[in-house]
Amino acid sequence: MKWIGPIQIDELLDNVIDSSIPMPPESNSAYLITKENWEENPITAQPLYVGSITSDSKRF
């Protein structure tokens, strides 16, 4: 499995207007919400929430 990200929430919102911005997978993926920005190690960014999308449903 290939890691995609990090992707900031404002980037997801920008995609509503500009669909050329890459998006995370819509299914079979996991996501992590953090308090601080991070590049390589999300643990140092104060994780707030971990979730997953385990089916083929487009519910992200």
C-alpha positions, 0 to 999 in steps of 0.5 A: 500500500502506498502512503498518500499525504499529508493532506491538509483539510484546506486542501480538501476544501480547495478541491471542491473548486479545483479538481486538479488537486490530488485527493486521498483514496475514497475507500480502503484507507486510513486517516489521521487528524493532528493538531500540528503540521507534519511531514515524516512523523505524525506522532510528533504532531499531536494526533487527535483522531485516527479513522479508517474507510474499510469498504468500497463506500465513498464516505470520506 
